[in-house]
Amino acid sequence: DAGITQSPRYKITETGRQVTLMCHQTWSHSYMFWYRQDLGHGLRLIYYSAAADITDKGEVPDGYVVSRSKTENFPLTLESATRSQTSVYFCASKLLAADTQYFGPGTRLTVL
Amino acid sequence: AQKITQTQPGMFVQEKEAVTLDCTYDTSDQSYGLFWYKQPSSGEMIFLIYQGSYDEQNATEGRYSLNFQKARKSANLVISASQLGDSAMYFCAMREGRGSQGNLIFGKGTKLSVKP
């Protein structure tokens, strides 16, 4: 029972590079979400997806791109990483009519 | 304006005692949900408990209970019989709108430390 997984778990990159964070869930959940967690801000929503090929912006979408060609995968791309994108990134998912979101283990990203 | 407010950045509790973590929220929706998540030092986000705005009874899950006071817009988490493993960050979150829509808005968290 893999649940929801994220890769890589840790990533160090340089300013200006493109980085893709992967999220995979085995529950066939309709909804998937990307959050970032920064000290003093709690978790903030970056993007979410209600189903394959349906995505929408959250609170802090600038500098990020998402896609969802398959229900189980929801990659998050930083097209040109900046230092302000140094953060811990969490992917989450939930069933269509459910309330509770379940989180992946997180990816710690450092942009030098 | 903050939609979820957790006023206690840090709290201490003696092992085996009960502790209440405060959470107030702000919404004009009639239908909403309130959640608590635990984040231990290992970093994962663990779902603890959920309360719907129309639920008349306070939610309980084992040693966790949610003290829901709708008129006061508060959703405090009560942990009974604290254990050392309860030491963690605790986040209150709210989902506005009806079940299948609406994203979570998180508070900034409370760090709970359980003393032996």
Interface residues (C-beta under 8 A of the other chain):
Chain A: Y31 F33 Y35 G40 H41 G42 L43 R44 L45 Y48 G58 V88 F90 A92 L96 A97 A98 D99 T100 Q101 Y102 F103 P105 G106 R108
Chain B: I4 G33 F35 Y37 G43 E44 M45 I46 F47 Y50 G52 F91 A93 R95 G99 S100 N103 L104 I105 F106 G107 K108 G109
